[in-house]
Amino acid sequence: MTYECILVETIGKVGLVRLNRPQVLNALNDQLMTELGQALSGFDADDNIGAMVVTGSDKAFAAGADIAAMANYSYMDVYKGEYITRNWETIKSVRKPVIAAVRGFALGGGCELAMMCDFIICADTAKFGQPEIKLGIIPGAGGTQRLPRAVSKAKAMDLCLTGRMMDAAEAERAGLVSRVVPADRCLDEALEAATVIAAYSIPSVMMAKESVNRAFEGPLSEGMLFERRMFHSLFATEDQKEGMAAFVGKRKPEFKNK
Ligand code: CAA
């Protein structure tokens, strides 16, 4: 598959997607989001891939939805066509882990895209924000919904209402990102984390992801039950037998993803 707005490569069992519209700081237009969805879905279906990383450039993960592309839309354009965020949820249907490696700006839709990934590893240069208020709009792809769950109501209100940016240290304190590393380490750190994940049994990795996501949708009792059922079901896999036998036998496990 050839893409115009992203660069795609495979590193061992990790699929890497680089957002690639440098002239506009990786502003997210319809084509880029379609291509990103296609690339991640392709990796998801590939038995040789166990995890994915999405990254941007040194200057910007993504500076938001493409403002020039949407500036002249009418209400009916965006409502009827579900424009701007129509194809964004494809990323949420990806079942293997997706890590966002964020350097520089992750603003508006860029911050929302990072939050759609399973976790964020960021550079000390990262800047997060939901500046839509400055454009006379509000976030349209989860900024008002995922951000309060990721940080807190107070911090999400602050960012969505003032439009200010949050640096990497503040993002880590708030719980938005899992790790902050020097900028030149960011992509390698994410690739190494993805490589670690991809070496585990893929069914257990997928079920861990599904179970953690349950914590954000529905009551605790339902999430606990879901987790327990997933946990029980893994005892039907060969990899559970192998993983535990290897531990008891003091050797490295050889997972077959079965
Ligand atoms: N859309 C389209 N083009 C963008 C863009 C965006 N979101 N962000 C930056 N660009 C373009 C600029 O227009 C500029 O293009 P030209 O060279 O042709 O002038 C180029 O990228 C470089 O940008 P700047 O010159 O502005 O770079 P800077 O370093 O001075 O500032 C910035 C960087 C603070 C990120 C600034 O570009 C900025 O504020 N960008 C917009 C951020 C924003 O408002 N994002 C939210 C978009 S709305 C949204 O995302 C809705 C949603 O929820 C889905």
Residues whose N, C-alpha, C, O or C-beta is under 5 A from the ligand:
A	BS01	CAA	Q23 V24 L25 A27 A63 G64 A65 D66 I67 A68 F105 L107 G108 G109 P131 E132 I138 P139 G140 A141
